[in-house]
Amino acid sequence: MGKENLAQKRSGGGGLPTSTAAPAANGRNRGLGSLPRGRQIQKTFNNIKITILCGFVTILVLRGTIGVGNLGNSDADAVNQNIIEETNRILAEIRSDSDPNDPDELTETEVNPNITYTLGPKIANWDKERKAWLNSNPEFPNFVNGKARILLVTGSPPKPCDNPIGDHYLLKSIKNKIDYCRIHGIEIVYNLAHLDKELAGYWAKLPLIRRLMLSHPEVEWIWWMDSDALFTDMVFEIPLSKYKNYNLVVHGYPDLMFDQKSWIALNTGSFLFRNCQWSLDLLDAWAPMGPKGPIREEAGKVLTANLKGRPAFEADDQSALIYLLLSQKDQWMNKVFLENSYYLHGYWAGLVDRYEEMMEKYHPGLGDERWPFVTHFVGCKPCGSYGDYPVEKCLGSMERAFNFADNQVLKLYGFGHRGLLSPKIKRIRNETAAPLEVVDQFDIRRHPVHESSGSQS
Amino acid sequence: MGKENLAQKRSGGGGLPTSTAAPAANGRNRGLGSLPRGRQIQKTFNNIKITILCGFVTILVLRGTIGVGNLGNSDADAVNQNIIEETNRILAEIRSDSDPNDPDELTETEVNPNITYTLGPKIANWDKERKAWLNSNPEFPNFVNGKARILLVTGSPPKPCDNPIGDHYLLKSIKNKIDYCRIHGIEIVYNLAHLDKELAGYWAKLPLIRRLMLSHPEVEWIWWMDSDALFTDMVFEIPLSKYKNYNLVVHGYPDLMFDQKSWIALNTGSFLFRNCQWSLDLLDAWAPMGPKGPIREEAGKVLTANLKGRPAFEADDQSALIYLLLSQKDQWMNKVFLENSYYLHGYWAGLVDRYEEMMEKYHPGLGDERWPFVTHFVGCKPCGSYGDYPVEKCLGSMERAFNFADNQVLKLYGFGHRGLLSPKIKRIRNETAAPLEVVDQFDIRRHPVHESSGSQS
């Protein structure tokens, strides 16, 4: 060890030069007393300057390590930080528990464009087979209490969100769906798995829908709903009788579709597929643009070139569906209902600031711009790192939508949120010794609304 | 501004002394050429020393700010970190959106011990009123397809978990419950609200159960289940016929209860209450130890003094129930079923390491130590900061339990997890062009098991 280091060690701790007894680098000890006074003052000033500077930098180091304002609570924070770091380490281990060389390993891999991708073996007689199965299995009817059996399908990626708050909003989102579906007798499948390594991300819904159709013949309609879409009208019911001659119901606008060929002519965040051969065929026709890799990249260019307003990126399921329905219009459109008389999908930005106005002027059951059926947080991406909108706007708006809906559920129990931004609730009705009167009056299921006109039956 | 600062500014940026042209503090410019050679070398060494030192400290500052090993990805991490910090700031705003002086504000407050606490107005004739209501409302029967209507109730605190991974496991836990309940025709209420400011935490289930009984007369059984309890036997069904003369079914051991008076003689993490007057009365008798503050503290001391093995802490609902059933045994026990022939609650530590052995030797539908119905992660507390067990053990075990259960659900769809620690799935069966054969063979609902003997019907 050189004399410089020894000198630093002798000056203590971090070896920063101090204003006292700072030996020179060559080992010769120059006491301050042996210099002219001017030089002494100069040296002193220099030393003080360096001390202040490096002390300042030391404080910055400490600040960076333990955080400002935490000096009084460093123990608890240190433990908390330890727990979070340990958790992340464990998660990383869990996430890495896989063999990248395992051919069975379902990771989203690129597809050889020379091999034609299919969703599965061709099923050609599903209507007949399904009908026969239903006849043989009367204990699994496709209509219950006069209503067609609906299966609501949603999901999210298998791993924790990049942004921790994302999992909290996924939890609130599924609670919201559980409430709606309990009230309306709808079953739920929450998917946390990638069924097809070639179709992950927004394309994952295609193999999932197909799989569920074939595994649940008792289900009449499969309703896909994004995890970032919330029910905001707890009373409104989909007017299924309107769709008896249709097999796909999706929120969209004919003029945007056929006149403008816009890439947002319809929205695949919330749509219904009838469980039938036609739907299997449409899924087969829809899937080819999806496989990850050169196919999806090239398809993306085709879509951007042909659809108005579409940015340049890989093929997404929504653009691909629009393109398919435009290019094979005669084959498919007679069974596709582009619904816009209520918000099967309601783009959040125009809705979330009006909830108080809605509560003042209108009532649940309308499902449209007066009381939106579904508020869909397109572009917010709370689970990921990069949304298209400011985080504050998104989180606050999702909180408002959740509470706006939750108020409609809590009403039966006599509670409501303090405000649309508050997770806390308050009583809106005194407790009663005659609870059944309250049930008769407030249970949504006892006042079903079947038509989008909002009339109560 | 003094000359020192000017000097620092002229030397650039952070004002750290450099080896070139460092003007002296008194403004006199001493070029290096005017000093003897030895002194020049000494000064140079000093300057280099200081440069290296402060450079080193600067690096420490950067490290503390952006993290080790991130120098190659500092942009993305900086953005990520910004997002997380912004999210936390927004959350803090949302959480603070409340008026502490609002009397309607439902925060857990201490109770004046001189005022007798009650869950609500006394209901005295619930059986008769409920029966009349059921008769008048045949469209809301309490038995459906021969099965008593069950409402599964669970929940978690309204705010994001202290530990971010907690929300991810709450999400997986509710997905697990959604799967079981869909297969077995059970409705779910997921509670995210505090209905009673005096009874929060583990006591929150009491006002919630009461509220749901009174609001859902069509429900025959209310099944409370903790958020840290997972279904691990997707086939097993509760043998309700066994309990036709009982009103409370809870996992427990008579000898631990009556001989040892143990504080873990039963477990309130998973239990069923019949919707009837007796249950309302029991809830009323159970609640008095719960109110936050001196009541709960003092009650805790009574419980610790009377129950074997109980540590010293405030009264919890489980200990309070044991104490109540012991001290008023004749009043209540004839309607309480202490169930231990299957794992209505299965303590996780003895179970999670045996899942592979179970898969090898046994099959779903048994519900007991061979294939546990419920695996309950008592003490893990993934949502909080301080569990009773090492984080790694808890998280890994919860992952295993989740996947062990999920395999039973995915089987119908032809998939299974790569391993019990892996979120990724693989095919366990080739796709087929005859999907209905698979349905007949693998749909759990078509092979119900009603008795804990595990026989298939």
Interface residues (C-beta under 8 A of the other chain):
Chain A: E4 G14 G15 L16 P17 A24 A25 N26 G38 Q42 F45 N46 K49 I50 L53 C54 V57 T58 L60 V61 R63 G64 T65 V79 N80 I83 I84 E86 T87 I90 L91 I94 R95 D97 S98 D102 D104 E105 L106 T107 G120 P121 K122 I123 E129 R130 W133 E139 F140 N145 S156 P158 K159 P160 C161 D162 N163 P164 I165 D167 H168 L170 L171 K172 I174 K175 I178 D179 R182 E187 I188 V189 Y190 L192 A193 H194 L195 R211 L212 L214 S215 H216 P217 S385 Y386 V391 E392 L395 G396 E399 D406 L410 L412 Y413 G414 F415 R418 G419 L421 S422 P423 K424 I425 K426 R427 E431 T432 A433 P435 L436 V438 V439 D443 R445 R446
Chain B: E4 Q8 G15 L16 P17 A24 A25 N26 Q42 F45 N46 K49 I50 L53 C54 V57 T58 L60 V61 R63 G64 T65 V79 N80 I83 I84 E86 T87 I90 L91 I94 R95 D97 S98 D102 D104 E105 L106 T107 G120 P121 K122 I123 E129 R130 W133 E139 F140 N145 S156 P158 K159 P160 C161 D162 N163 P164 I165 D167 H168 L170 L171 K172 I174 K175 I178 D179 R182 E187 I188 V189 Y190 L192 A193 H194 L195 R211 L212 L214 S215 H216 P217 S385 Y386 V391 E392 L395 G396 E399 D406 L410 L412 Y413 G414 F415 R418 G419 L421 S422 P423 K424 I425 K426 R427 E431 T432 A433 P435 L436 V438 V439 D443 R445 R446
